[in-house]
Amino acid sequence: MELIFSSIKDAIRLKFFLTANGLGETLMENQGQFMYRFSTDHAKNDRYVKALTYFIKEIKRNEWLNDKLLHTYHYENEDERSHIIDIATDMFAGVRKDLAELAGNINENQVIGLAVKDLLSFGGAVLFESFSRFRLKPYYEHVGKYLEIAIDEYKMEQEYQMFVNMLRDYLQNRTPRLSTVHIYLDKTAMFYDENVQEIAHHDLKELIDQRLLANHPIYVDSAVIAPLLSIAPEKIYLYTFEEEQALVRTLRNIFEERISILSPANLHELKKSYTNKP
């Protein structure tokens, strides 16, 4: 069969994937169109399928995503489009499984591979653009679902970053109420002062700047983030078994170099040393 491209760029890019799969088919030009003639040798068929599948996944999918972002969703900033495409790519790669599940998982190799096998079984000439538009339409509809989720995730990430930046600005303008704070974070949070004496809940509550909760009731955690921002300590020691939980990541982003993450065992040893002081 003959696969025809109207774009020399696409035809040349496919050559890379053909060569990577041990296929040396020659690119031919005829009246402004560019063509590969594929052998009917069944021994080559799997390699054709692999080459075309990866060409579609690695090249055409991202082109389609970029085009949709630019012309359908009107994201004119290239960095924004790149960020959203990275999110979608991670979804396809299985890095963001939670997001992929929202759109419904897809086996790309299988879906594209079946379409390519149908293409190769055709005895005549096929324009790649027509194959992509019609035979791959169900695939690209699924890619569109991934794109919608990726856009939503990008917007949430942007809102989160604005939230973090706002709290950093707030922190910079606060005078420290305590120089050092120790926090043991498990199912609940326990606060300790610089002498590792527990700060009573009612005392902690009195330290909170109520404007934080009034202005940002949804976003500001009243149990940990609000007290820490209100106290604005110069140094925070956080003791937890779960360093990668969302709250810890947010605290790192807000307090940056002010915060150190340690094992609860370190707090136990520290309390013992203060208890044994003369």
C-alpha positions in Angstrom: 0.0 0.0 0.0 1.0 3.6 -0.4 0.9 6.2 2.4 0.8 9.8 1.1 1.7 13.0 3.0 0.9 16.5 1.9 3.5 17.7 4.4 7.2 17.1 3.7 7.8 17.7 7.4 5.5 14.8 8.5 7.0 12.6 5.8 10.5 13.2 7.0 9.6 12.8 10.6 8.1 9.4 10.0 11.4 8.4 8.4 13.0 8.5 11.8 10.5 6.0 13.2 10.8 3.7 10.2 14.6 3.7 10.5 14.4 3.0 14.2 12.4 -0.1 13.4 14.8 -1.3 10.8 12.7 -0.2 7.8 14.6 1.5 5.0 11.6 2.6 2.8 12.4 5.4 0.4 10.5 8.6 0.5 9.2 9.5 -3.0 7.8 12.8 -4.3 5.1 13.2 -6.9 3.3 16.4 -7.8 3.9 18.1 -4.4 3.0 15.0 -2.4 5.3 12.7 -0.5 4.8 9.0 -0.4 6.1 5.8 1.2 5.3 2.5 -0.5 5.0 -0.2 2.1 5.8 -3.8 1.3 3.1 -6.6 1.6 5.7 -8.7 3.3 4.0 -9.9 6.5 7.4 -10.2 8.2 7.6 -6.3 8.1 4.0 -5.7 9.2 4.7 -5.6 13.0 7.5 -3.1 12.4 5.3 -0.9 10.3 2.6 -0.9 13.0 5.2 -0.1 15.7 6.7 2.8 13.6 3.4 4.4 12.7 2.0 3.9 16.2 4.9 5.7 17.8 4.9 8.4 15.1 1.2 9.1 16.0 1.8 9.0 19.8 5.1 11.0 19.9 4.5 13.5 17.1 0.9 13.8 16.0 -0.8 13.6 19.4 1.2 16.6 20.7 0.6 18.6 17.5 -3.1 17.9 17.9 -3.1 19.0 21.5 -1.2 22.1 20.7 -3.6 23.0 17.9 -6.6 22.5 20.1 -5.2 24.6 22.9 -4.4 27.4 20.5 -7.5 27.5 18.3 -10.3 25.9 20.4 -9.3 27.0 23.9 -7.4 30.1 22.9 -4.2 29.6 24.9 -1.9 31.9 23.0 1.0 31.7 25.5 3.4 28.9 24.4 4.6 28.2 27.9 1.0 27.6 29.1 0.3 25.3 26.2 3.5 23.4 26.9 2.6 23.0 30.6 -0.8 21.6 29.8 0.6 19.3 27.1 3.1 18.0 29.7 0.2 17.2 32.1 -1.6 15.3 29.4 1.6 13.5 28.4 2.0 12.4 32.0 -1.5 11.1 32.0 -0.9 9.0 28.9 2.4 7.8 30.4 0.7 6.6 33.6 2.5 9.2 35.8 -0.8 10.9 36.7 -3.1 7.9 37.0 -5.6 9.7 39.2 -6.2 12.2 36.4 -6.3 9.6 33.6 -8.9 7.7 35.5 -11.2 10.7 35.5 -11.2 10.7 31.7 -11.2 6.9 31.4 -8.0 5.0 30.8 -7.0 4.2 27.2 -4.5 1.7 25.8 -2.9 3.9 23.2 -0.8 1.2 21.5 -3.8 -1.0 21.1 -6.2 1.6 19.8 -3.7 3.1 17.4 -2.3 -0.2 16.4 -5.7 -1.6 15.4 -6.3 1.5 13.2 -2.8 1.1 11.6 -3.3 -2.6 10.9 -6.5 -1.7 9.0 -4.6 1.0 7.1 -1.9 -1.5 6.1 -4.4 -4.1 4.9 -5.7 -1.6 2.3 -4.3 -2.3 -1.1 -4.4 1.2 -2.5 -3.1 4.7 -1.8 -4.1 6.6 1.4 -3.6 10.2 2.4 -2.2 10.2 5.9 -4.3 13.3 6.8 -7.5 11.4 5.8 -6.5 8.3 7.8 -5.9 10.5 10.8 -9.1 12.5 10.4 -11.5 9.5 10.0 -9.9 6.3 11.2 -8.3 7.9 14.2 -11.3 10.0 15.1 -12.3 7.8 18.2 -8.7 8.0 19.4 -8.6 11.8 19.2 -11.9 12.1 20.9 -10.4 10.3 23.8 -7.3 12.5 23.6 -9.7 15.5 23.8 -11.1 14.1 27.2 -7.5 13.9 28.5 -7.0 17.5 27.3 -10.0 18.8 29.2 -8.8 17.2 32.4 -5.3 18.5 31.9 -6.6 22.1 31.4 -8.6 21.8 34.6 -5.5 20.5 36.5 -3.4 23.4 35.1 -6.0 25.9 36.2 -6.0 24.4 39.7 -2.2 24.4 39.8 -2.2 28.1 38.8 -4.7 28.9 41.6 -2.7 26.9 44.1 0.5 28.8 43.1 -1.3 32.2 43.5 -2.5 31.0 46.9 1.0 30.1 48.0 2.4 33.4 46.7 -0.2 35.3 48.6 0.6 33.5 51.8 4.4 34.1 51.3 3.7 37.8 50.9 1.6 37.7 54.1 4.4 35.9 55.9 7.1 38.5 54.8 5.1 41.3 56.5 4.6 39.5 59.8 6.7 40.0 62.9 7.7 36.7 64.5 5.7 35.9 67.6 8.0 33.1 68.5 11.5 32.4 67.1 11.1 28.7 66.8 8.2 26.3 66.6 8.2 22.5 66.7 5.2 20.6 65.3 4.4 17.0 65.6 2.0 16.1 62.7 0.1 12.9 62.7 -3.7 12.6 62.6 -3.7 15.9 64.5 -1.0 18.6 65.0 0.7 19.3 68.3 2.6 22.6 68.6 5.7 23.2 70.9 7.6 26.3 71.6 11.4 26.8 71.4 11.8 25.0 74.7 9.7 22.1 73.4 6.9 23.0 75.8 3.5 22.2 74.3 1.4 25.2 73.3 -2.1 24.7 74.7 -4.9 24.7 72.1 -6.6 27.8 73.6 -3.3 29.7 73.6 -2.7 28.7 70.0 -6.1 29.8 69.0 -5.5 33.2 70.5 -2.4 33.6 68.4 -4.2 33.1 65.1 -4.8 36.2 63.0 -8.5 35.9 62.4 -8.3 37.9 59.1 -6.6 34.9 57.5 -9.7 32.7 58.2 -12.1 35.5 57.4 -10.5 36.3 54.0 -9.6 32.8 52.9 -11.9 30.4 54.8 -11.7 27.6 52.2 -8.0 27.6 51.5 -6.3 28.3 54.8 -6.0 25.3 57.1 -7.0 26.5 60.6 -5.2 23.7 62.4 -1.7 24.1 61.0 -1.2 26.8 58.3 -3.1 29.6 60.0 -1.3 29.3 63.4 2.1 29.1 61.7 1.4 32.1 59.5 0.2 34.1 62.5 3.2 33.2 64.6 5.5 33.6 61.6 8.4 31.8 63.3 11.9 32.2 62.1 12.4 28.5 62.2 9.9 25.6 62.0 10.8 21.9 62.8 8.1 19.6 61.5 8.1 16.0 62.7 6.0 13.5 60.6 6.0 10.0 59.2 4.5 11.2 55.9 6.8 13.7 54.3 4.9 13.5 50.9 1.4 14.3 52.1 -0.3 17.3 50.6 -0.2 19.5 53.7 3.6 19.0 54.1 4.2 19.9 50.5 2.1 23.1 51.0 4.0 24.0 54.1 7.3 23.5 52.3 6.1 25.8 49.5 5.0 28.5 51.8 7.8 28.5 54.4 10.6 27.4 52.2 14.0 27.7 54.0 12.3 28.3 57.3 11.0 24.8 57.6 12.9 21.5 58.2 11.2 18.1 58.0 12.3 15.5 60.5 11.4 12.1 61.9 9.2 12.0 65.0 12.1 10.1 66.7 14.0 13.4 66.6 11.3 15.1 68.6 11.4 12.3 71.1 15.1 12.7 71.6 14.8 16.5 71.8 12.1 16.3 74.5 14.3 13.9 76.5 17.3 16.3 76.3 15.2 19.2 77.6 13.7 17.0 80.3 17.2 16.0 81.5 18.5 19.6 81.6 19.8 20.6 85.0 
